[in-house]
Amino acid sequence: MHYAINWDLDSIFEGGSHSGALAARLEELSQQIKNYQKAIEAWDVTQTTPEVIATILQKEEICSNGFSQCGSFIGALLSSDVNDQKAKLLMGELSAKSPVFQSAHTLFAKKLTEISETDWNTMTTSETLQDVAFRLNEMRRDGLELLSEAEENIIHTLALDGLNAWSEHYDTIVATIAIPFTDKNGNEQTLSAGQAFNKMTGDPDASVRATLFAAWEKAWSEKAPLLADTLNHLDGFRISTQRLHGVEDFLKEPLEYNRLSRKTLDTMWQTIAKNKQPIMDFLTRKAQLFGKEKMEWQDQDAPIILGNMQERTYSFDEAAEFIIKHFKDFSPKMADFAQSAFEKSWIEAEDRPGKRPGGYCTELPETKESRIFMTYSNSVNEVATLAHELGHAFHSSVMWDLPSVNQEYAMNVAETASTFAELIVADATLKEAQTPEEKINLLDTKMQNAIAMFMNIHARFIFETNFYTARQKGLVSEEQITNLMLEAQKESYLDQLGSYHPHFWAAKLHFFIDDVPFYNFPYTFGYLFSMGIYAYAADKGTSFEDDYIALLRDTASMTTEELAQKHLQVDLTKPDFWQAGIDRVLEDVHEFMELTNDYI
């Protein structure tokens, strides 16, 4: 079957950034925000009933869904064409509506704190509110920490030209990145950041990777002064806001957002740290297969091609069929959903200039749909990425019937469904390997994810921890930021690489996202949590599908520790669970080392 490689956005709002339907929806959203605000202002807390709170929540849901629908659409326009100036203006128009909405929500949360404990317990256990009690308790907790309504409104307003603006400024800078490249036939071309990254990490020719990596580092180093200002002011705004709320611990917000305890996070990283040497042995062995003594940064994701092996490639259509087929082994509902996403053209996959780098899945709550963005390049890695993003979309799809506050799952559990989907594809490709050389290639492809989670993302976590610590004392120089990144990489990789990526901080979008700080550890959490679910699926057999969907539906209605205890019967604050997931990775490492003994 043939599937489109460009997504359908016209079914959301026809006409792109000049859409009349979008303009009308933005205007309607302004009125809905006013209605929400008026309802909260008119609310007499002394006369509160569960029905009153439920009505306000319904109005909030309408506004929240409107923001998501419009924001996802405009964001999609900007991703697929970084030079769409009209879309940038539309994003600014949408963002300008946020302070009024946030101000109303602030007042709502503060009014929740005025309800007596006795009345609160009565209402949240009522039939009307019991399903959203967990989220209401979170709102009430947050309300206790808020400043006055006027002060919070000032912060949200200033964020438009502060936090949000600096994040958007990063996108503006990235749009100017151009990487020169001359192919083996002498043809000169200019690659976008997304195109250059794919080729730099995936080209089978080591000289191409090395040349592109040098050009990549140079390109980002030239933009580093601008990006250092951007990072300083973006995170400086965050730190100032935290201090205004009496918060000195910069991990408080990301931990609360991810509904995760510090003890769980520390246990995860400590367990990973104890198991790093075998991972480094793997990377060193891979470097030896490339004829090098130590692993070079740009070679980590490069394919291993031994003997006469031809690396397997998948056209977009072949990737779609492969994913659908193997999803079905675990969950027919996942397979049906994936097929529907391909048939409805929810995926932007074309490899062309003008697209932003990376990939993502974004939600459209008003139409109960998703859209997936990536730059597909026929490799096994890209098949895994495609499965990953479809996992995100499936997660959302099983929650559309829940109250919107119960759909607001955090990033750490969001990465669970995506990584689980990726594991399905990785193991499926391994099982189809025909020769030892092909199996080595595919084991390496599977291991790339583990290495990213245990090494690269740990380096990001170390870097951000040290950067925030330094930024709390004042501005951090470009040179210092680069050194912090280099030191973090050396610590995470046990100082055993042959080369590093000092300007990784500049090239990585995740450091510049204005949503939740520390946009890194949730990936590692989700990866290992999905390992536990994958093992659970193997034990449960055909009954897994319903259990899995039940877990996904609970991801925004309890803490992560409670979720794991309820659905997997495990304690995340103990190292046993994390070690069990890591042991599965080490099994792949052991097999890889045995298979490659004869090739060095």
C-alpha positions as CSV (number, residue, x, y, z in Angstrom):
1,M,0.0,0.0,0.0
2,H,1.2,3.5,-0.7
3,Y,1.1,6.2,2.0
4,A,1.6,10.0,1.7
5,I,4.9,11.3,3.1
6,N,3.4,14.7,3.8
7,W,0.9,15.3,6.5
8,D,-2.6,16.6,6.0
9,L,-3.0,19.9,7.9
10,D,-5.9,21.2,5.8
11,S,-8.3,18.9,7.5
12,I,-7.5,20.8,10.8
13,F,-7.6,24.4,9.4
14,E,-7.6,24.8,5.6
15,G,-5.2,27.3,4.1
16,G,-2.1,27.0,6.2
17,S,-1.0,30.2,7.9
18,H,-3.5,32.2,5.9
19,S,-6.4,30.0,7.1
20,G,-9.7,31.8,7.7
21,A,-10.9,29.0,9.9
22,L,-7.8,29.3,12.1
23,A,-8.3,33.1,12.4
24,A,-12.0,32.5,13.4
25,R,-10.9,29.8,16.0
26,L,-8.4,32.2,17.5
27,E,-11.1,34.9,17.8
28,E,-13.5,32.4,19.4
29,L,-10.8,31.3,21.8
30,S,-10.5,34.8,23.1
31,Q,-14.2,34.9,24.0
32,Q,-14.0,31.5,25.6
33,I,-11.1,32.6,27.8
34,K,-13.2,35.6,28.9
35,N,-16.1,33.3,29.7
36,Y,-13.8,31.1,31.8
37,Q,-12.4,34.2,33.6
38,K,-15.8,35.6,34.4
39,A,-17.0,32.3,35.8
40,I,-14.1,32.1,38.2
41,E,-14.5,35.8,39.2
42,A,-18.2,35.2,39.9
43,W,-17.6,32.1,41.9
44,D,-18.5,32.5,45.6
45,V,-16.3,30.0,47.4
46,T,-18.6,30.0,50.4
47,Q,-21.4,28.6,48.2
48,T,-19.2,26.0,46.5
49,T,-20.6,22.7,45.3
50,P,-19.0,19.9,43.3
51,E,-21.2,20.9,40.4
52,V,-19.8,24.5,40.4
53,I,-16.3,23.2,40.3
54,A,-17.2,20.8,37.5
55,T,-18.7,23.6,35.4
56,I,-15.5,25.7,35.8
57,L,-13.4,22.7,34.8
58,Q,-15.5,22.3,31.7
59,K,-14.9,25.9,30.7
60,E,-11.2,25.4,31.4
61,E,-11.2,22.3,29.2
62,I,-12.7,24.3,26.3
63,C,-9.9,26.9,26.5
64,S,-7.1,24.4,27.1
65,N,-8.2,22.3,24.1
66,G,-8.4,25.5,22.0
67,F,-4.8,26.4,22.9
68,S,-3.6,22.9,22.1
69,Q,-5.5,22.7,18.8
70,C,-4.3,26.0,17.5
71,G,-0.8,25.7,19.0
72,S,-0.3,22.2,17.5
73,F,-1.4,23.4,14.1
74,I,0.8,26.6,14.1
75,G,3.7,24.6,15.4
76,A,3.3,22.1,12.6
77,L,3.4,24.9,10.1
78,L,6.7,26.3,11.6
79,S,8.3,22.8,11.8
80,S,7.6,22.0,8.1
81,D,8.7,25.4,7.0
82,V,11.0,27.3,9.3
83,N,10.7,30.4,7.1
84,D,6.9,30.7,7.4
85,Q,6.9,34.3,8.8
86,K,3.1,34.4,9.0
87,A,3.1,31.3,11.2
88,K,5.5,33.0,13.6
89,L,3.2,35.9,13.9
90,L,0.3,33.6,14.6
91,M,2.2,31.8,17.3
92,G,2.8,35.2,18.9
93,E,-0.9,36.0,18.6
94,L,-1.8,32.7,20.3
95,S,0.8,33.2,23.0
96,A,-0.6,36.7,23.7
97,K,-3.8,35.1,24.9
98,S,-2.0,33.0,27.5
99,P,-1.6,35.5,30.3
100,V,-5.4,36.1,30.7
101,F,-6.0,32.3,30.7
102,Q,-3.2,31.7,33.2
103,S,-4.4,34.6,35.4
104,A,-7.9,33.0,35.5
105,H,-6.3,29.6,36.3
106,T,-4.3,31.2,39.1
107,L,-7.4,32.7,40.6
108,F,-9.1,29.3,40.3
109,A,-6.2,27.5,42.1
110,K,-6.1,30.1,44.8
111,K,-9.8,29.9,45.4
112,L,-9.5,26.2,45.8
113,T,-7.2,26.8,48.8
114,E,-10.0,28.8,50.5
115,I,-12.2,25.7,50.8
116,S,-12.0,24.1,54.2
117,E,-10.3,20.7,54.5
118,T,-13.5,19.1,55.6
119,D,-15.5,20.5,52.7
120,W,-12.7,19.7,50.3
121,N,-12.6,16.1,51.3
122,T,-16.4,15.8,50.9
123,M,-16.4,17.4,47.5
124,T,-13.4,15.4,46.0
125,T,-15.0,12.1,47.1
126,S,-18.3,13.1,45.5
127,E,-19.5,11.2,42.4
128,T,-19.2,14.4,40.4
129,L,-15.5,15.0,41.2
130,Q,-14.0,11.8,42.3
131,D,-12.6,10.9,38.9
132,V,-10.6,14.2,38.8
133,A,-9.7,14.3,42.5
134,F,-6.0,13.7,42.0
135,R,-5.7,16.5,39.6
136,L,-7.7,18.9,41.8
137,N,-5.5,18.1,44.7
138,E,-2.5,19.0,42.6
139,M,-4.1,22.3,41.6
140,R,-4.9,23.1,45.3
141,R,-1.3,22.2,46.3
142,D,0.0,24.6,43.6
143,G,-2.4,27.2,44.6
144,L,-0.8,27.3,48.1
145,E,2.5,28.3,46.5
146,L,1.2,31.0,44.1
147,L,1.7,34.7,44.6
148,S,-1.2,37.1,44.3
149,E,-3.3,37.0,41.2
150,A,-1.9,40.4,40.0
151,E,1.7,39.2,40.6
152,E,1.2,36.0,38.8
153,N,-0.4,37.8,35.9
154,I,2.6,40.1,35.7
155,I,4.9,37.1,35.5
156,H,2.9,35.4,32.8
157,T,2.7,38.6,30.8
158,L,6.4,39.3,31.1
159,A,7.1,35.7,30.0
160,L,5.8,36.5,26.5
161,D,8.8,38.6,25.9
162,G,11.0,36.7,28.3
163,L,10.9,33.0,28.7
164,N,8.7,32.3,25.6
165,A,10.5,34.9,23.4
166,W,14.0,33.4,24.2
167,S,12.7,30.0,23.3
168,E,11.4,31.3,20.0
169,H,14.6,33.1,19.4
170,Y,16.4,29.8,19.4
171,D,14.2,28.6,16.5
172,T,15.0,31.8,14.6
173,I,18.8,31.1,15.0
174,V,18.4,27.4,14.0
175,A,16.7,28.5,10.8
176,T,19.9,30.3,9.8
177,I,22.1,27.2,10.3
178,A,23.4,25.9,6.9
179,I,26.0,23.2,6.7
180,P,28.2,23.0,3.5
181,F,28.8,19.5,2.2
182,T,30.5,18.2,-0.9
183,D,29.5,14.6,-1.9
184,K,31.8,11.9,-3.3
185,N,31.1,13.1,-6.9
186,G,32.2,16.7,-6.0
187,N,28.7,18.1,-6.0
188,E,28.5,21.0,-3.5
189,Q,25.3,21.4,-1.5
190,T,24.0,23.1,1.6
191,L,22.3,21.0,4.2
192,S,19.7,22.2,6.8
193,A,20.4,21.3,10.4
194,G,18.0,18.3,10.2
195,Q,19.6,17.0,7.0
196,A,23.1,17.4,8.2
197,F,22.4,15.7,11.5
198,N,20.9,12.6,9.8
199,K,23.8,12.3,7.4
200,M,26.5,13.0,10.1
201,T,25.2,10.3,12.4
202,G,24.0,7.7,9.8
203,D,26.3,7.8,6.8
204,P,28.3,4.5,6.4
205,D,31.4,6.4,5.3
206,A,33.5,7.4,8.3
207,S,35.2,10.2,6.4
208,V,31.8,11.8,5.5
209,R,30.8,11.6,9.2
210,A,34.0,13.2,10.3
211,T,33.9,16.0,7.8
212,L,30.3,16.8,8.6
213,F,30.9,16.7,12.3
214,A,33.7,19.2,11.9
215,A,31.4,21.4,9.9
216,W,28.6,20.8,12.4
217,E,30.7,21.9,15.4
218,K,31.9,24.9,13.4
219,A,28.4,26.0,12.5
220,W,27.1,25.8,16.1
221,S,30.2,27.4,17.5
222,E,29.7,30.4,15.2
223,K,26.2,30.8,16.6
224,A,27.3,30.1,20.2
225,P,27.5,33.7,21.4
226,L,23.9,34.2,20.4
227,L,22.8,30.9,21.9
228,A,24.7,31.5,25.1
229,D,22.7,34.7,25.6
230,T,19.5,32.8,24.7
231,L,20.2,30.0,27.3
232,N,21.3,32.5,30.0
233,H,18.2,34.6,29.7
234,L,15.7,31.7,29.2
235,D,16.9,29.8,32.3
236,G,17.6,33.1,34.1
237,F,13.9,33.9,33.8
238,R,13.0,30.5,35.2
239,I,15.4,31.0,38.2
240,S,14.0,34.5,38.9
241,T,10.4,33.1,38.8
242,Q,11.4,30.3,41.1
243,R,12.9,32.7,43.6
244,L,9.8,34.9,43.5
245,H,7.9,31.8,44.7
246,G,10.5,31.0,47.4
247,V,11.9,28.1,45.5
248,E,15.7,27.5,45.4
249,D,15.7,23.9,44.2
250,F,15.5,24.0,40.4
251,L,14.5,20.3,40.3
252,K,11.3,20.9,42.3
253,E,9.2,22.0,39.3
254,P,10.3,19.2,36.9
255,L,9.9,16.5,39.6
256,E,6.4,17.8,40.5
257,Y,5.5,18.0,36.8
258,N,6.7,14.4,36.3
259,R,4.9,13.3,39.5
260,L,8.2,11.7,40.5
261,S,10.1,11.7,43.9
262,R,13.7,12.8,44.1
263,K,14.5,9.4,45.7
264,T,13.2,7.6,42.6
265,L,15.2,9.9,40.3
266,D,18.4,9.5,42.3
267,T,18.0,5.7,42.5
268,M,17.6,5.5,38.7
269,W,20.8,7.5,38.0
270,Q,22.8,5.7,40.7
271,T,21.8,2.3,39.3
272,I,22.7,3.3,35.8
273,A,26.1,4.7,37.0
274,K,27.0,1.4,38.5
275,N,26.5,-0.4,35.1
276,K,28.2,2.0,32.7
277,Q,31.5,0.1,32.1
278,P,29.9,-2.6,30.0
279,I,28.3,0.1,27.9
280,M,31.6,1.8,27.3
281,D,33.1,-1.6,26.5
282,F,30.4,-1.9,23.8
283,L,31.3,1.5,22.4
284,T,35.0,0.7,22.4
285,R,34.4,-2.6,20.6
286,K,32.3,-0.7,18.0
287,A,35.1,1.8,17.5
288,Q,37.5,-1.1,17.0
289,L,35.2,-2.5,14.3
290,F,35.6,0.9,12.6
291,G,39.4,0.6,12.9
292,K,39.7,3.1,15.7
293,E,41.0,2.8,19.2
294,K,38.3,4.8,20.9
295,M,34.7,5.8,20.0
296,E,34.5,9.2,18.3
297,W,31.4,11.2,19.1
298,Q,30.0,11.3,15.6
299,D,30.4,7.5,15.2
300,Q,28.1,6.5,18.1
301,D,25.1,6.0,15.8
302,A,26.9,5.0,12.7
303,P,25.9,1.7,11.1
304,I,28.2,-1.3,11.5
305,I,28.6,-3.0,8.1
306,L,30.8,-6.1,8.1
307,G,31.7,-8.4,5.3
308,N,29.4,-8.2,2.3
309,M,26.5,-7.2,4.4
310,Q,24.2,-4.6,2.8
311,E,22.4,-2.5,5.4
312,R,18.7,-3.1,5.3
313,T,16.7,-0.1,4.3
314,Y,13.0,0.5,4.4
315,S,11.0,2.8,2.1
316,F,8.4,4.8,4.0
317,D,5.7,2.4,2.8
318,E,7.7,-0.6,3.9
319,A,8.3,0.9,7.3
320,A,4.6,1.5,7.7
321,E,3.8,-2.1,6.9
322,F,6.6,-3.4,9.1
323,I,5.3,-1.4,12.1
324,I,1.7,-2.3,11.6
325,K,2.6,-6.0,11.3
326,H,4.7,-6.2,14.5
327,F,2.5,-3.9,16.6
328,K,-0.2,-6.5,15.9
329,D,1.9,-9.1,17.8
330,F,1.4,-7.2,21.0
331,S,-1.8,-5.2,20.5
332,P,-4.2,-5.4,17.5
333,K,-5.5,-2.0,18.7
334,M,-2.1,-0.4,18.3
335,A,-1.8,-1.9,14.9
336,D,-5.2,-0.7,13.8
337,F,-4.4,2.8,15.2
338,A,-1.0,2.9,13.3
339,Q,-2.6,1.9,10.0
340,S,-5.3,4.6,10.5
341,A,-2.6,7.2,11.1
342,F,-0.8,6.3,7.9
343,E,-4.0,6.2,5.9
344,K,-5.2,9.6,7.2
345,S,-1.8,11.2,6.4
346,W,-1.0,12.2,9.9
347,I,2.8,12.0,9.3
348,E,5.2,14.6,7.8
349,A,8.2,12.5,6.7
350,E,9.7,14.1,3.6
351,D,13.4,14.7,3.5
352,R,13.7,18.2,2.2
353,P,15.3,21.6,3.0
354,G,13.5,24.1,5.2
355,K,12.3,21.7,7.9
356,R,13.4,22.0,11.5
357,P,15.5,19.1,12.9
358,G,14.2,16.3,15.1
359,G,10.9,14.6,15.4
360,Y,7.8,14.9,17.6
361,C,4.2,14.0,18.0
362,T,1.6,16.7,18.7
363,E,-2.0,16.4,19.8
364,L,-5.2,17.9,18.5
365,P,-7.8,17.5,21.2
366,E,-10.7,19.1,19.4
367,T,-10.5,16.7,16.5
368,K,-9.1,13.9,18.7
369,E,-6.2,13.4,16.4
370,S,-2.4,13.6,16.4
371,R,0.3,14.7,13.9
372,I,3.8,13.3,13.7
373,F,6.8,15.3,12.4
374,M,10.1,13.8,11.3
375,T,12.6,13.6,8.4
376,Y,12.5,10.0,7.2
377,S,15.7,8.6,5.5
378,N,15.0,4.9,5.0
379,S,17.2,3.6,7.8
380,V,16.3,1.1,10.5
381,N,16.8,4.0,12.9
382,E,14.1,6.0,11.2
383,V,11.7,3.0,11.3
384,A,12.3,3.0,15.1
385,T,11.7,6.8,15.3
386,L,8.5,6.4,13.4
387,A,7.3,3.7,15.7
388,H,8.3,5.9,18.7
389,E,6.1,8.8,17.6
390,L,3.2,6.4,16.8
391,G,3.5,5.2,20.4
392,H,3.0,8.7,21.6
393,A,0.0,9.1,19.4
394,F,-1.5,5.8,20.5
395,H,-1.1,6.8,24.2
396,S,-3.2,9.9,23.5
397,S,-5.8,8.0,21.5
398,V,-6.7,5.8,24.4
399,M,-7.4,8.8,26.6
400,W,-9.5,11.0,24.4
401,D,-12.7,10.1,26.3
402,L,-11.3,11.1,29.7
403,P,-11.7,14.6,31.3
404,S,-9.0,16.8,29.8
405,V,-7.3,17.2,33.2
406,N,-6.9,13.4,33.3
407,Q,-5.2,13.5,29.9
408,E,-2.3,15.7,31.1
409,Y,0.2,13.0,31.6
410,A,3.8,14.0,32.3
411,M,6.7,13.6,30.0
412,N,8.3,10.7,31.8
413,V,5.3,8.4,31.4
414,A,4.7,9.9,27.9
415,E,8.0,8.4,26.9
416,T,6.9,5.0,28.1
417,A,4.4,4.2,25.3
418,S,6.8,5.6,22.7
419,T,9.8,3.6,23.8
420,F,7.7,0.5,24.2
421,A,6.7,0.8,20.5
422,E,10.3,1.3,19.6
423,L,11.3,-1.8,21.5
424,I,8.8,-3.8,19.5
425,V,10.3,-2.7,16.2
426,A,13.9,-3.3,17.4
427,D,13.3,-6.8,18.5
428,A,11.3,-7.6,15.4
429,T,14.2,-6.5,13.1
430,L,16.6,-8.6,15.2
431,K,14.4,-11.7,14.8
432,E,14.5,-11.3,11.0
433,A,18.3,-11.1,10.8
434,Q,19.7,-13.6,8.3
435,T,23.4,-13.6,9.0
436,P,25.7,-12.8,12.0
437,E,26.8,-9.6,10.3
438,E,23.2,-8.4,10.0
439,K,22.5,-9.4,13.6
440,I,25.5,-7.4,14.7
441,N,24.2,-4.4,12.7
442,L,20.8,-4.6,14.3
443,L,22.0,-5.3,17.8
444,D,24.0,-2.1,17.4
445,T,20.9,-0.2,16.2
446,K,19.0,-1.4,19.2
447,M,21.8,-0.5,21.6
448,Q,21.9,3.1,20.2
449,N,18.8,3.8,22.2
450,A,20.2,2.4,25.4
451,I,23.4,4.4,24.9
452,A,21.5,7.6,24.4
453,M,19.5,7.0,27.5
454,F,22.3,6.0,29.8
455,M,25.2,8.1,28.5
456,N,24.0,11.0,26.3
457,I,21.0,11.9,28.4
458,H,22.9,11.5,31.6
459,A,25.4,14.0,30.3
460,R,22.6,16.4,29.6
461,F,21.3,15.9,33.1
462,I,24.7,16.6,34.6
463,F,25.2,19.6,32.3
464,E,21.9,21.2,33.2
465,T,22.4,20.5,36.9
466,N,25.7,22.3,36.8
467,F,24.5,25.0,34.5
468,Y,21.5,25.9,36.7
469,T,23.8,25.9,39.8
470,A,26.2,28.3,38.1
471,R,23.3,30.4,36.6
472,Q,21.9,30.9,40.1
473,K,25.0,33.0,40.9
474,G,24.9,35.1,37.7
475,L,25.4,35.0,33.9
476,V,27.5,32.1,32.6
477,S,29.9,32.8,29.8
478,E,29.8,31.0,26.5
479,E,33.2,29.5,27.2
480,Q,32.1,28.3,30.6
481,I,28.9,26.8,29.2
482,T,30.9,24.9,26.6
483,N,33.3,23.6,29.3
484,L,30.4,22.5,31.4
485,M,29.1,20.5,28.5
486,L,32.5,18.9,27.8
487,E,32.9,18.0,31.5
488,A,29.5,16.5,31.6
489,Q,30.1,14.3,28.6
490,K,33.4,13.1,30.0
491,E,31.8,12.2,33.3
492,S,28.9,10.4,31.7
493,Y,31.1,8.5,29.2
494,L,33.7,7.7,31.9
495,D,36.2,9.8,29.9
496,Q,36.6,7.0,27.5
497,L,35.6,8.6,24.1
498,G,38.1,9.6,21.5
499,S,36.3,12.9,20.9
500,Y,33.4,14.9,22.3
501,H,30.8,17.4,21.2
502,P,31.5,20.6,23.2
503,H,28.8,22.6,21.5
504,F,26.1,20.0,22.0
505,W,24.4,22.4,24.3
506,A,23.9,24.8,21.4
507,A,22.7,22.2,18.9
508,K,20.2,20.5,21.2
509,L,16.7,21.9,21.0
510,H,15.7,20.4,24.4
511,F,17.8,22.9,26.4
512,F,15.8,25.7,24.9
513,I,12.2,24.5,25.2
514,D,10.2,26.9,27.4
515,D,7.8,24.4,28.7
516,V,9.2,22.3,31.6
517,P,12.9,22.6,32.7
518,F,15.1,19.5,32.6
519,Y,13.7,18.1,29.4
520,N,16.1,15.1,29.6
521,F,15.7,12.6,32.5
522,P,12.1,11.7,31.6
523,Y,13.5,10.0,28.5
524,T,15.7,7.7,30.5
525,F,12.9,7.0,33.0
526,G,10.5,6.2,30.2
527,Y,13.0,3.9,28.5
528,L,13.6,1.8,31.6
529,F,9.9,1.9,32.7
530,S,9.0,0.6,29.2
531,M,11.5,-2.2,29.7
532,G,9.5,-3.3,32.7
533,I,6.3,-3.1,30.7
534,Y,7.9,-5.0,27.9
535,A,8.9,-7.9,30.2
536,Y,5.4,-7.8,31.7
537,A,3.9,-8.1,28.2
538,A,6.0,-11.2,27.5
539,D,4.7,-12.8,30.7
540,K,1.0,-11.8,30.2
541,G,0.6,-12.9,26.6
542,T,-2.8,-12.1,25.0
543,S,-4.2,-10.4,28.1
544,F,-1.5,-7.7,27.9
545,E,-3.4,-5.3,25.6
546,D,-6.2,-4.4,28.1
547,D,-3.7,-4.2,31.0
548,Y,-1.4,-1.9,28.9
549,I,-4.3,0.4,27.9
550,A,-5.4,0.5,31.6
551,L,-1.9,1.6,32.6
552,L,-1.8,4.3,29.9
553,R,-5.2,5.7,30.9
554,D,-4.0,6.1,34.5
555,T,-0.8,8.0,33.6
556,A,-2.2,11.5,34.6
557,S,-4.3,10.3,37.6
558,M,-1.6,9.3,40.1
559,T,2.0,9.6,41.0
560,T,4.5,7.6,38.9
561,E,5.3,5.5,42.0
562,E,1.6,4.7,42.5
563,L,1.3,3.9,38.8
564,A,4.1,1.4,38.9
565,Q,2.9,-0.2,42.1
566,K,-0.7,-0.5,40.8
567,H,0.0,-1.9,37.4
568,L,3.4,-3.6,37.7
569,Q,3.6,-4.2,41.4
570,V,7.1,-2.7,41.7
571,D,8.7,-0.1,44.0
572,L,10.5,2.6,41.9
573,T,12.5,3.9,44.9
574,K,14.4,0.6,45.0
575,P,17.2,-0.3,42.6
576,D,15.8,-3.8,41.8
577,F,13.4,-2.5,39.1
578,W,16.0,-0.3,37.4
579,Q,18.6,-3.1,37.5
580,A,16.2,-5.5,35.9
581,G,15.8,-3.2,32.9
582,I,19.5,-2.6,32.7
583,D,20.2,-6.3,32.8
584,R,18.1,-6.7,29.6
585,V,20.4,-4.2,27.9
586,L,23.5,-6.0,29.2
587,E,22.2,-9.2,27.6
588,D,22.3,-7.4,24.3
589,V,25.8,-6.1,25.1
590,H,27.0,-9.6,25.9
591,E,25.6,-11.1,22.7
592,F,27.2,-8.3,20.7
593,M,30.6,-8.8,22.2
594,E,30.5,-12.5,21.5
595,L,29.3,-12.1,17.9
596,T,32.0,-9.5,17.2
597,N,35.0,-11.4,18.7
598,D,36.0,-12.7,15.3
599,Y,36.0,-9.2,13.6
600,I,38.7,-7.4,15.6
